[in-house]
Amino acid sequence: MPADLRVRFLHPSGAIGPGKIALLEAIDRTGSISAAARALDMTFRRAWFLVETMNTAFREPVIRTSVGGREGGGAGLTPLGQEVVARYRRTQEEARKAAEPHLRWLDEVLKEEAPEEKPGTGPAGTG
């Protein structure tokens, strides 16, 4: 697998990274927080926590929810939520293009696969 990078937006009010973006995209795709959680192999409780975290971090919500009823509840991205995802993906692509020569270099100097760790050799001897 070739070298790659991960983008994370850091701000005092919260961070947005690959996991939250994946959740936003899954909510957009499925129209449901619970379906998005299942698609990402995440508990509903965790997904709901992340939704609340994101909605309170921004000046306006990024996810809108509707209460169940005969038609059932649902969720979707607000225009701001769609913009957050689009800007994150655009930033990720631009960063990947800028880093491409360095990622290629890493592919050349790193082994094909990471060596297996022996017990007791992990970080701080925790392996």
MMTF fields as JSON, N, C-alpha, C and O atoms, coordinates in Angstrom:
{
  "mmtfVersion": "1.0.0",
  "mmtfProducer": "UNKNOWN",
  "numBonds": 507,
  "numAtoms": 508,
  "numGroups": 127,
  "numChains": 1,
  "numModels": 1,
  "chainsPerModel": [1],
  "groupsPerChain": [127],
  "chainIdList": ["A"],
  "bondAtomList": [4, 2, 8, 6, 12, 10, 16, 14, 20, 18, 24, 22, 28, 26, 32, 30, 36, 34, 40, 38, 44, 42, 48, 46, 52, 50, 56, 54, 60, 58, 64, 62, 68, 66, 72, 70, 76, 74, 80, 78, 84, 82, 88, 86, 92, 90, 96, 94, 100, 98, 104, 102, 108, 106, 112, 110, 116, 114, 120, 118, 124, 122, 128, 126, 132, 130, 136, 134, 140, 138, 144, 142, 148, 146, 152, 150, 156, 154, 160, 158, 164, 162, 168, 166, 172, 170, 176, 174, 180, 178, 184, 182, 188, 186, 192, 190, 196, 194, 200, 198, 204, 202, 208, 206, 212, 210, 216, 214, 220, 218, 224, 222, 228, 226, 232, 230, 236, 234, 240, 238, 244, 242, 248, 246, 252, 250, 256, 254, 260, 258, 264, 262, 268, 266, 272, 270, 276, 274, 280, 278, 284, 282, 288, 286, 292, 290, 296, 294, 300, 298, 304, 302, 308, 306, 312, 310, 316, 314, 320, 318, 324, 322, 328, 326, 332, 330, 336, 334, 340, 338, 344, 342, 348, 346, 352, 350, 356, 354, 360, 358, 364, 362, 368, 366, 372, 370, 376, 374, 380, 378, 384, 382, 388, 386, 392, 390, 396, 394, 400, 398, 404, 402, 408, 406, 412, 410, 416, 414, 420, 418, 424, 422, 428, 426, 432, 430, 436, 434, 440, 438, 444, 442, 448, 446, 452, 450, 456, 454, 460, 458, 464, 462, 468, 466, 472, 470, 476, 474, 480, 478, 484, 482, 488, 486, 492, 490, 496, 494, 500, 498, 504, 502],
  "bondOrderList": [1, 1, 1, 1, 1, 1, 1, 1, 1, 1, 1, 1, 1, 1, 1, 1, 1, 1, 1, 1, 1, 1, 1, 1, 1, 1, 1, 1, 1, 1, 1, 1, 1, 1, 1, 1, 1, 1, 1, 1, 1, 1, 1, 1, 1, 1, 1, 1, 1, 1, 1, 1, 1, 1, 1, 1, 1, 1, 1, 1, 1, 1, 1, 1, 1, 1, 1, 1, 1, 1, 1, 1, 1, 1, 1, 1, 1, 1, 1, 1, 1, 1, 1, 1, 1, 1, 1, 1, 1, 1, 1, 1, 1, 1, 1, 1, 1, 1, 1, 1, 1, 1, 1, 1, 1, 1, 1, 1, 1, 1, 1, 1, 1, 1, 1, 1, 1, 1, 1, 1, 1, 1, 1, 1, 1, 1],
  "groupList": [{"groupName": "MET", "atomNameList": ["N", "CA", "C", "O"], "elementList": ["N", "C", "C", "O"], "formalChargeList": [0, 0, 0, 0], "bondAtomList": [1, 0, 2, 1, 3, 2], "bondOrderList": [1, 1, 2], "singleLetterCode": "M", "chemCompType": "L-PEPTIDE LINKING"}, {"groupName": "PRO", "atomNameList": ["N", "CA", "C", "O"], "elementList": ["N", "C", "C", "O"], "formalChargeList": [0, 0, 0, 0], "bondAtomList": [1, 0, 2, 1, 3, 2], "bondOrderList": [1, 1, 2], "singleLetterCode": "P", "chemCompType": "L-PEPTIDE LINKING"}, {"groupName": "ALA", "atomNameList": ["N", "CA", "C", "O"], "elementList": ["N", "C", "C", "O"], "formalChargeList": [0, 0, 0, 0], "bondAtomList": [1, 0, 2, 1, 3, 2], "bondOrderList": [1, 1, 2], "singleLetterCode": "A", "chemCompType": "L-PEPTIDE LINKING"}, {"groupName": "ASP", "atomNameList": ["N", "CA", "C", "O"], "elementList": ["N", "C", "C", "O"], "formalChargeList": [0, 0, 0, 0], "bondAtomList": [1, 0, 2, 1, 3, 2], "bondOrderList": [1, 1, 2], "singleLetterCode": "D", "chemCompType": "L-PEPTIDE LINKING"}, {"groupName": "LEU", "atomNameList": ["N", "CA", "C", "O"], "elementList": ["N", "C", "C", "O"], "formalChargeList": [0, 0, 0, 0], "bondAtomList": [1, 0, 2, 1, 3, 2], "bondOrderList": [1, 1, 2], "singleLetterCode": "L", "chemCompType": "L-PEPTIDE LINKING"}, {"groupName": "ARG", "atomNameList": ["N", "CA", "C", "O"], "elementList": ["N", "C", "C", "O"], "formalChargeList": [0, 0, 0, 0], "bondAtomList": [1, 0, 2, 1, 3, 2], "bondOrderList": [1, 1, 2], "singleLetterCode": "R", "chemCompType": "L-PEPTIDE LINKING"}, {"groupName": "VAL", "atomNameList": ["N", "CA", "C", "O"], "elementList": ["N", "C", "C", "O"], "formalChargeList": [0, 0, 0, 0], "bondAtomList": [1, 0, 2, 1, 3, 2], "bondOrderList": [1, 1, 2], "singleLetterCode": "V", "chemCompType": "L-PEPTIDE LINKING"}, {"groupName": "PHE", "atomNameList": ["N", "CA", "C", "O"], "elementList": ["N", "C", "C", "O"], "formalChargeList": [0, 0, 0, 0], "bondAtomList": [1, 0, 2, 1, 3, 2], "bondOrderList": [1, 1, 2], "singleLetterCode": "F", "chemCompType": "L-PEPTIDE LINKING"}, {"groupName": "HIS", "atomNameList": ["N", "CA", "C", "O"], "elementList": ["N", "C", "C", "O"], "formalChargeList": [0, 0, 0, 0], "bondAtomList": [1, 0, 2, 1, 3, 2], "bondOrderList": [1, 1, 2], "singleLetterCode": "H", "chemCompType": "L-PEPTIDE LINKING"}, {"groupName": "SER", "atomNameList": ["N", "CA", "C", "O"], "elementList": ["N", "C", "C", "O"], "formalChargeList": [0, 0, 0, 0], "bondAtomList": [1, 0, 2, 1, 3, 2], "bondOrderList": [1, 1, 2], "singleLetterCode": "S", "chemCompType": "L-PEPTIDE LINKING"}, {"groupName": "GLY", "atomNameList": ["N", "CA", "C", "O"], "elementList": ["N", "C", "C", "O"], "formalChargeList": [0, 0, 0, 0], "bondAtomList": [1, 0, 2, 1, 3, 2], "bondOrderList": [1, 1, 2], "singleLetterCode": "G", "chemCompType": "PEPTIDE LINKING"}, {"groupName": "ILE", "atomNameList": ["N", "CA", "C", "O"], "elementList": ["N", "C", "C", "O"], "formalChargeList": [0, 0, 0, 0], "bondAtomList": [1, 0, 2, 1, 3, 2], "bondOrderList": [1, 1, 2], "singleLetterCode": "I", "chemCompType": "L-PEPTIDE LINKING"}, {"groupName": "LYS", "atomNameList": ["N", "CA", "C", "O"], "elementList": ["N", "C", "C", "O"], "formalChargeList": [0, 0, 0, 0], "bondAtomList": [1, 0, 2, 1, 3, 2], "bondOrderList": [1, 1, 2], "singleLetterCode": "K", "chemCompType": "L-PEPTIDE LINKING"}, {"groupName": "GLU", "atomNameList": ["N", "CA", "C", "O"], "elementList": ["N", "C", "C", "O"], "formalChargeList": [0, 0, 0, 0], "bondAtomList": [1, 0, 2, 1, 3, 2], "bondOrderList": [1, 1, 2], "singleLetterCode": "E", "chemCompType": "L-PEPTIDE LINKING"}, {"groupName": "THR", "atomNameList": ["N", "CA", "C", "O"], "elementList": ["N", "C", "C", "O"], "formalChargeList": [0, 0, 0, 0], "bondAtomList": [1, 0, 2, 1, 3, 2], "bondOrderList": [1, 1, 2], "singleLetterCode": "T", "chemCompType": "L-PEPTIDE LINKING"}, {"groupName": "TRP", "atomNameList": ["N", "CA", "C", "O"], "elementList": ["N", "C", "C", "O"], "formalChargeList": [0, 0, 0, 0], "bondAtomList": [1, 0, 2, 1, 3, 2], "bondOrderList": [1, 1, 2], "singleLetterCode": "W", "chemCompType": "L-PEPTIDE LINKING"}, {"groupName": "ASN", "atomNameList": ["N", "CA", "C", "O"], "elementList": ["N", "C", "C", "O"], "formalChargeList": [0, 0, 0, 0], "bondAtomList": [1, 0, 2, 1, 3, 2], "bondOrderList": [1, 1, 2], "singleLetterCode": "N", "chemCompType": "L-PEPTIDE LINKING"}, {"groupName": "GLN", "atomNameList": ["N", "CA", "C", "O"], "elementList": ["N", "C", "C", "O"], "formalChargeList": [0, 0, 0, 0], "bondAtomList": [1, 0, 2, 1, 3, 2], "bondOrderList": [1, 1, 2], "singleLetterCode": "Q", "chemCompType": "L-PEPTIDE LINKING"}, {"groupName": "TYR", "atomNameList": ["N", "CA", "C", "O"], "elementList": ["N", "C", "C", "O"], "formalChargeList": [0, 0, 0, 0], "bondAtomList": [1, 0, 2, 1, 3, 2], "bondOrderList": [1, 1, 2], "singleLetterCode": "Y", "chemCompType": "L-PEPTIDE LINKING"}],
  "groupTypeList": [0, 1, 2, 3, 4, 5, 6, 5, 7, 4, 8, 1, 9, 10, 2, 11, 10, 1, 10, 12, 11, 2, 4, 4, 13, 2, 11, 3, 5, 14, 10, 9, 11, 9, 2, 2, 2, 5, 2, 4, 3, 0, 14, 7, 5, 5, 2, 15, 7, 4, 6, 13, 14, 0, 16, 14, 2, 7, 5, 13, 1, 6, 11, 5, 14, 9, 6, 10, 10, 5, 13, 10, 10, 10, 2, 10, 4, 14, 1, 4, 10, 17, 13, 6, 6, 2, 5, 18, 5, 5, 14, 17, 13, 13, 2, 5, 12, 2, 2, 13, 1, 8, 4, 5, 15, 4, 3, 13, 6, 4, 12, 13, 13, 2, 1, 13, 13, 12, 1, 10, 14, 10, 1, 2, 10, 14, 10],
  "groupIdList": [1, 2, 3, 4, 5, 6, 7, 8, 9, 10, 11, 12, 13, 14, 15, 16, 17, 18, 19, 20, 21, 22, 23, 24, 25, 26, 27, 28, 29, 30, 31, 32, 33, 34, 35, 36, 37, 38, 39, 40, 41, 42, 43, 44, 45, 46, 47, 48, 49, 50, 51, 52, 53, 54, 55, 56, 57, 58, 59, 60, 61, 62, 63, 64, 65, 66, 67, 68, 69, 70, 71, 72, 73, 74, 75, 76, 77, 78, 79, 80, 81, 82, 83, 84, 85, 86, 87, 88, 89, 90, 91, 92, 93, 94, 95, 96, 97, 98, 99, 100, 101, 102, 103, 104, 105, 106, 107, 108, 109, 110, 111, 112, 113, 114, 115, 116, 117, 118, 119, 120, 121, 122, 123, 124, 125, 126, 127],
  "secStructList": [7, 7, 7, 7, 7, 7, 7, 7, 3, 3, 3, 6, 6, 3, 3, 3, 7, 2, 2, 2, 2, 2, 2, 2, 2, 2, 2, 2, 2, 2, 1, 7, 2, 2, 2, 2, 2, 2, 2, 6, 6, 7, 7, 2, 2, 2, 2, 2, 2, 2, 2, 2, 2, 2, 2, 2, 2, 1, 1, 1, 7, 1, 3, 3, 3, 3, 7, 7, 1, 1, 1, 7, 7, 3, 3, 3, 3, 7, 2, 2, 2, 2, 2, 2, 2, 2, 2, 2, 2, 2, 2, 2, 2, 2, 2, 2, 2, 2, 2, 2, 2, 2, 2, 2, 2, 2, 2, 2, 2, 1, 7, 1, 1, 7, 7, 7, 7, 7, 6, 6, 7, 1, 4, 4, 4, 7, 7],
  "xCoordList": [0.847, 0.0, 0.899, 1.791, 0.673, 1.533, 1.295, 0.239, 2.299, 2.201, 1.062, 0.798, 0.404, -0.697, -0.659, 0.183, -1.55, -1.611, -3.06, -3.984, -3.235, -4.565, -4.614, -3.67, -5.72, -5.918, -6.831, -7.801, -6.514, -7.352, -7.374, -6.328, -8.577, -8.731, -8.775, -9.628, -7.869, -7.83, -8.243, -7.799, -9.093, -9.573, -9.894, -10.266, -9.762, -10.066, -11.473, -11.689, -12.429, -13.789, -13.993, -15.044, -13.016, -13.132, -12.318, -11.828, -12.186, -11.421, -12.35, -13.343, -12.001, -12.719, -11.665, -10.739, -11.815, -10.866, -11.568, -12.771, -10.838, -11.398, -12.627, -13.556, -12.646, -13.779, -15.068, -16.118, -14.998, -16.196, -16.672, -17.875, -15.734, -16.118, -16.794, -17.798, -16.264, -16.901, -18.318, -19.229, -18.511, -19.848, -20.774, -21.91, -20.305, -21.129, -21.525, -22.68, -20.58, -20.879, -21.868, -22.749, -21.72, -22.639, -24.048, -25.031, -24.153, -25.47, -26.096, -27.289, -25.303, -25.799, -26.285, -27.309, -25.552, -25.86, -27.087, -27.923, -27.193, -28.25, -29.488, -30.571, -29.337, -30.458, -30.801, -31.9, -29.84, -30.114, -28.819, -27.796, -28.872, -27.694, -27.467, -26.327, -28.532, -28.353, -27.86, -27.01, -28.373, -27.889, -26.444, -25.651, -26.101, -24.717, -23.794, -22.708, -24.233, -23.424, -23.208, -22.089, -24.272, -24.146, -23.18, -22.348, -23.295, -22.428, -20.961, -20.077, -20.706, -19.327, -18.893, -17.815, -19.731, -19.447, -19.171, -18.188, -20.07, -19.951, -21.237, -22.303, -21.153, -22.371, -23.191, -22.648, -24.499, -25.366, -24.992, -25.0, -24.667, -24.309, -23.089, -23.073, -22.083, -20.882, -21.219, -20.775, -22.009, -22.394, -23.175, -22.923, -24.117, -24.906, -24.017, -24.207, -23.053, -22.107, -21.333, -21.178, -20.85, -20.094, -20.969, -20.517, -22.225, -23.163, -23.358, -23.28, -23.61, -23.799, -22.531, -22.602, -21.379, -20.103, -19.93, -19.549, -20.213, -20.056, -21.087, -20.757, -22.328, -23.373, -23.13, -23.518, -22.495, -22.23, -20.917, -20.721, -20.02, -18.739, -18.893, -18.138, -19.867, -20.067, -21.101, -21.914, -21.064, -22.011, -23.441, -24.395, -23.58, -24.894, -24.736, -23.631, -25.805, -25.69, -25.171, -25.416, -24.451, -24.003, -24.877, -24.854, -25.647, -26.551, -27.918, -28.03, -28.951, -30.31, -30.971, -30.733, -31.777, -32.503, -33.989, -34.413, -34.777, -36.225, -36.728, -36.245, -37.698, -38.249, -39.06, -39.684, -39.042, -39.794, -41.288, -41.758, -41.99, -43.437, -43.871, -43.212, -44.972, -45.448, -44.424, -44.215, -43.813, -42.799, -41.431, -40.528, -41.266, -39.968, -39.11, -39.345, -38.137, -37.238, -36.201, -36.25, -35.28, -34.226, -33.19, -33.331, -32.172, -31.1, -30.475, -30.543, -29.881, -29.201, -28.264, -28.269, -27.475, -26.539, -27.225, -28.026, -26.896, -27.33, -26.421, -25.412, -26.749, -25.825, -24.416, -23.425, -24.328, -23.01, -22.309, -21.11, -23.036, -22.45, -21.92, -20.843, -22.668, -22.207, -20.942, -20.037, -20.886, -19.707, -18.49, -17.375, -18.701, -17.603, -17.005, -15.785, -17.857, -17.364, -16.63, -15.541, -17.212, -16.59, -15.229, -14.268, -15.15, -13.871, -12.842, -11.658, -13.27, -12.35, -11.785, -10.572, -12.657, -12.202, -11.295, -10.309, -11.621, -10.779, -9.405, -8.383, -9.381, -8.114, -7.303, -6.089, -7.97, -7.285, -6.631, -5.48, -7.344, -6.798, -5.631, -4.624, -5.762, -4.675, -3.439, -2.313, -3.647, -2.52, -1.84, -0.613, -2.645, -2.087, -1.244, -0.165, -1.734, -0.965, 0.341, 1.39, 0.283, 1.489, 2.496, 3.706, 1.993, 2.868, 3.323, 4.156, 2.802, 3.077, 4.566, 4.915, 5.464, 6.874, 7.44, 8.274, 6.983, 7.465, 6.89, 7.576, 5.64, 5.031, 5.711, 5.934, 6.039, 6.767, 8.131, 8.556, 8.806, 10.108, 9.966, 10.77, 8.949, 8.721, 8.501, 9.017, 7.735, 7.515, 8.832, 8.986, 9.768, 11.058, 11.941, 12.687, 11.871, 12.802, 12.212, 12.951, 10.894, 10.284, 10.155, 10.054, 10.158, 9.956, 8.541, 7.66, 8.335, 7.015, 5.954, 4.869, 6.256, 5.31, 5.999, 7.211, 5.225, 5.778, 6.237, 5.558, 7.385, 7.846, 6.913, 6.315, 6.799, 5.974, 6.67, 7.885, 5.875, 6.437, 6.523, 5.63, 7.612, 7.785, 7.209, 7.257, 6.668, 6.117, 7.131, 8.309, 6.646, 7.504, 8.317, 9.117, 8.121, 8.908, 8.082, 8.594, 6.805, 5.939, 6.31, 7.294, 5.523, 5.798, 5.899, 5.021, 6.963, 7.211, 7.164, 6.807, 7.528, 7.58, 6.226, 6.132, 5.153, 3.812, 3.391, 2.417, 4.109, 3.762, 3.163, 2.823],
  "yCoordList": [-1.168, 0.0, 1.24, 1.359, 2.144, 3.325, 4.28, 4.268, 5.098, 6.096, 7.061, 7.37, 7.522, 8.468, 9.418, 9.272, 10.377, 11.291, 11.475, 11.194, 11.952, 12.244, 13.703, 14.249, 14.323, 15.739, 15.847, 15.1, 16.777, 17.052, 18.564, 19.209, 19.117, 20.541, 20.673, 20.07, 21.453, 21.665, 23.09, 24.039, 23.226, 24.536, 24.433, 23.355, 25.508, 25.438, 24.912, 24.328, 25.109, 24.625, 23.174, 22.604, 22.556, 21.149, 20.822, 21.709, 19.536, 19.057, 18.331, 17.725, 18.406, 17.66, 16.863, 17.431, 15.552, 14.689, 13.609, 13.701, 12.588, 11.548, 10.846, 10.528, 10.6, 9.886, 10.688, 10.161, 11.95, 12.786, 13.048, 13.091, 13.224, 13.429, 12.17, 12.264, 11.002, 9.752, 9.654, 9.209, 10.064, 10.037, 11.018, 10.669, 12.226, 13.192, 12.635, 12.753, 12.036, 11.478, 10.317, 10.175, 9.488, 8.359, 8.841, 8.27, 9.875, 10.444, 11.016, 10.832, 11.701, 12.266, 11.167, 11.319, 10.072, 8.958, 8.172, 7.779, 7.943, 7.066, 7.811, 7.23, 9.094, 9.855, 9.497, 9.781, 8.861, 8.381, 8.283, 7.83, 8.711, 8.571, 7.104, 6.639, 6.368, 4.951, 4.137, 3.262, 4.406, 3.687, 4.058, 3.206, 5.32, 5.75, 5.048, 4.597, 4.96, 4.28, 2.82, 2.314, 2.139, 0.729, 0.595, -0.311, 1.501, 1.443, 1.619, 1.096, 2.36, 2.614, 1.696, 1.875, 0.713, -0.213, 0.564, 0.318, 1.509, 2.391, 2.252, 2.016, 2.393, 2.347, 3.611, 4.663, 3.484, 4.646, 5.708, 6.901, 5.27, 6.214, 7.052, 8.267, 6.402, 7.114, 8.084, 9.232, 7.613, 8.468, 9.679, 10.801, 9.466, 10.577, 11.56, 12.772, 11.049, 11.915, 12.785, 13.986, 12.19, 12.948, 13.982, 15.093, 13.625, 14.569, 15.765, 16.912, 15.502, 16.601, 17.442, 18.667, 16.787, 17.497, 18.446, 19.603, 17.95, 18.792, 19.92, 21.063, 19.596, 20.627, 21.735, 22.878, 21.42, 22.468, 23.208, 24.32, 22.602, 23.246, 24.371, 25.343, 24.234, 25.236, 26.264, 25.998, 27.421, 28.491, 28.128, 28.666, 27.216, 26.678, 25.182, 24.727, 24.413, 22.952, 22.514, 23.167, 21.396, 20.791, 19.595, 19.123, 19.106, 17.974, 18.382, 18.91, 18.141, 18.395, 17.033, 16.07, 16.978, 15.743, 16.042, 17.161, 15.014, 15.146, 13.99, 12.862, 14.295, 13.322, 12.291, 12.602, 11.061, 9.973, 10.216, 11.202, 9.361, 9.45, 8.41, 7.381, 8.662, 7.696, 7.484, 6.364, 8.546, 8.471, 8.068, 7.759, 8.067, 7.774, 9.018, 9.973, 9.01, 10.151, 10.128, 9.3, 11.032, 11.063, 12.105, 12.844, 12.148, 13.116, 13.43, 12.632, 14.583, 14.987, 16.138, 16.696, 16.481, 17.583, 18.902, 18.998, 19.894, 21.251, 21.774, 21.14, 22.903, 23.48, 23.672, 23.457, 24.076, 24.22, 22.868, 22.777, 21.828, 20.485, 20.033, 19.442, 20.305, 19.956, 20.734, 20.2, 21.981, 22.815, 22.316, 22.317, 21.89, 21.349, 20.131, 20.023, 19.217, 18.015, 18.396, 17.885, 19.284, 19.664, 20.317, 20.012, 21.216, 21.882, 20.919, 21.022, 19.99, 18.991, 18.144, 17.955, 17.637, 16.789, 17.569, 17.028, 18.826, 19.65, 19.869, 19.771, 20.161, 20.351, 19.069, 19.1, 17.939, 16.646, 16.387, 15.954, 16.645, 16.41, 17.348, 16.924, 18.621, 19.574, 19.216, 19.338, 18.777, 18.365, 17.132, 17.035, 16.186, 14.968, 15.299, 14.737, 16.214, 16.618, 17.296, 17.025, 18.168, 18.867, 17.894, 18.075, 16.869, 15.921, 14.769, 13.965, 14.672, 13.52, 13.178, 12.006, 14.142, 13.762, 13.175, 12.27, 13.691, 13.203, 11.819, 10.968, 11.601, 10.282, 9.237, 8.104, 9.625, 8.705, 8.353, 7.198, 9.371, 9.134, 8.158, 7.237, 8.356, 7.439, 6.016, 5.068, 5.86, 4.524, 3.87, 2.652, 4.679, 4.142, 3.731, 2.758, 4.448, 4.183, 3.312, 2.809, 3.128, 2.265, 0.849, 0.643, -0.114, -1.507, -1.685, -0.867, -2.761, -3.037, -3.149, -2.584, -3.873, -4.054, -3.703, -3.865, -3.227, -2.902, -4.186, -5.209, -4.145, -5.351, -5.653, -4.751, -6.932, -7.326, -6.91, -7.054, -6.382, -5.992, -7.222, -8.068, -7.292, -8.376, -7.892, -6.694, -8.784, -8.353, -7.537, -7.887, -6.433, -5.58, -4.58, -3.842, -4.541, -3.603, -2.464, -1.647, -2.388, -1.316, -0.02, 0.037, 1.025, 2.315, 2.169, 1.593, 2.691, 2.661, 1.227, 1.002, 0.27, -1.12, -1.726, -2.677, -1.184, -1.68, -2.806, -3.501, -3.008, -3.955, -5.152, -6.036],
  "zCoordList": [0.0, 0.0, 0.0, 0.841, -0.921, -0.986, 0.184, 0.817, 0.45, 1.513, 1.199, 0.037, 2.229, 2.08, 3.263, 4.149, 3.287, 4.418, 4.829, 4.066, 6.054, 6.585, 6.96, 7.531, 6.634, 6.934, 8.145, 8.275, 9.023, 10.188, 10.373, 10.444, 10.451, 10.747, 12.258, 12.91, 12.819, 14.262, 14.579, 13.934, 15.575, 15.997, 17.483, 17.947, 18.236, 19.672, 19.979, 21.041, 19.068, 19.34, 18.941, 19.237, 18.275, 17.908, 16.674, 15.975, 16.423, 15.275, 14.311, 14.713, 13.033, 11.999, 11.243, 10.664, 11.254, 10.577, 9.791, 9.546, 9.394, 8.529, 9.105, 8.363, 10.414, 11.014, 10.981, 10.614, 11.357, 11.353, 9.93, 9.673, 9.006, 7.603, 7.071, 6.365, 7.396, 6.965, 7.523, 6.824, 8.773, 9.371, 8.646, 8.328, 8.386, 7.652, 6.283, 5.876, 5.58, 4.254, 4.35, 3.502, 5.386, 5.553, 5.907, 5.436, 6.722, 7.044, 5.778, 5.535, 4.981, 3.732, 2.79, 2.124, 2.742, 1.842, 2.31, 1.496, 3.625, 4.147, 4.636, 4.707, 4.974, 5.511, 6.943, 7.418, 7.639, 8.989, 9.784, 9.27, 11.038, 11.9, 12.232, 12.22, 12.53, 12.885, 11.689, 11.855, 10.497, 9.307, 9.009, 8.608, 9.202, 8.989, 9.982, 9.618, 11.242, 12.261, 11.88, 11.967, 11.457, 11.042, 9.869, 9.842, 8.899, 7.712, 8.08, 7.401, 9.161, 9.586, 10.726, 11.292, 11.063, 12.158, 13.446, 14.145, 13.738, 14.887, 15.701, 15.132, 16.999, 17.791, 17.532, 17.198, 17.691, 17.53, 18.552, 18.252, 19.753, 20.809, 20.408, 20.603, 19.854, 19.407, 18.277, 18.284, 17.301, 16.177, 16.678, 16.239, 17.591, 18.114, 18.871, 18.769, 19.625, 20.336, 19.342, 19.563, 18.257, 17.254, 16.565, 16.287, 16.286, 15.684, 16.613, 16.173, 17.891, 18.848, 18.98, 19.071, 18.991, 19.081, 17.897, 18.071, 16.694, 15.508, 15.49, 15.176, 15.826, 15.797, 16.804, 16.565, 17.927, 18.912, 18.636, 19.126, 17.858, 17.551, 16.528, 16.546, 15.644, 14.595, 15.04, 15.925, 14.428, 14.76, 14.39, 14.953, 13.445, 13.09, 12.837, 12.543, 12.944, 12.81, 11.437, 10.424, 11.434, 10.184, 9.824, 8.687, 10.797, 10.595, 11.117, 12.224, 10.332, 10.782, 11.034, 10.306, 12.044, 12.359, 12.384, 12.675, 12.072, 12.183, 13.039, 12.938, 13.877, 14.812, 14.042, 13.028, 14.54, 13.91, 13.938, 14.505, 13.357, 13.257, 12.26, 12.106, 11.579, 10.601, 9.483, 9.018, 9.076, 8.023, 8.569, 7.792, 9.874, 10.478, 10.525, 9.784, 11.377, 11.503, 10.405, 9.495, 10.504, 9.515, 9.873, 10.847, 9.083, 9.287, 7.934, 7.0, 7.853, 6.631, 6.928, 8.025, 5.953, 6.121, 5.798, 4.869, 6.573, 6.264, 5.156, 4.847, 4.558, 3.57, 4.151, 3.454, 5.423, 6.047, 6.135, 5.871, 6.499, 6.566, 5.216, 5.135, 4.16, 2.815, 2.459, 1.817, 2.875, 2.61, 3.39, 2.868, 4.636, 5.451, 4.752, 4.63, 4.294, 3.607, 2.325, 2.061, 1.532, 0.256, 0.475, -0.232, 1.456, 1.708, 2.285, 1.965, 3.127, 3.666, 2.519, 2.428, 1.649, 0.537, -0.414, -0.915, -0.662, -1.54, -0.903, -1.582, 0.383, 1.099, 1.087, 0.883, 1.305, 1.302, -0.053, -0.114, -1.115, -2.458, -2.76, -3.327, -2.381, -2.615, -1.791, -2.273, -0.553, 0.299, -0.278, -0.279, -0.77, -1.361, -2.585, -2.769, -3.425, -4.614, -4.206, -4.791, -3.216, -2.761, -2.148, -2.286, -1.475, -0.783, -1.681, -1.262, -2.89, -3.753, -3.892, -3.747, -4.166, -4.295, -2.995, -3.028, -1.869, -0.579, -0.274, 0.292, -0.648, -0.455, -1.341, -0.913, -2.579, -3.474, -2.882, -2.908, -2.351, -1.727, -0.56, -0.419, 0.273, 1.391, 0.9, 1.491, -0.182, -0.756, -1.169, -1.071, -1.625, -2.06, -0.892, -1.0, 0.214, 1.312, 2.421, 3.268, 2.425, 3.434, 2.902, 1.693, 3.787, 3.407, 2.889, 3.155, 2.147, 1.578, 2.662, 2.528, 3.733, 4.823, 6.13, 6.271, 7.07, 8.384, 9.064, 8.974, 9.744, 10.451, 11.614, 12.2, 11.937, 13.078, 14.355, 14.493, 15.305, 16.581, 17.477, 17.497, 18.208, 19.186, 20.509, 20.791, 21.327, 22.614, 23.391, 23.472, 23.966, 24.779, 23.991, 24.566, 22.64, 21.837, 21.29, 20.525, 21.665, 21.193, 21.882, 22.62, 21.645, 22.275, 23.796, 24.438, 24.344, 25.808, 26.355, 27.511, 25.506, 25.958, 26.252, 27.028, 25.635, 25.936, 25.016, 25.304, 23.901, 22.855, 23.341, 22.555]
}
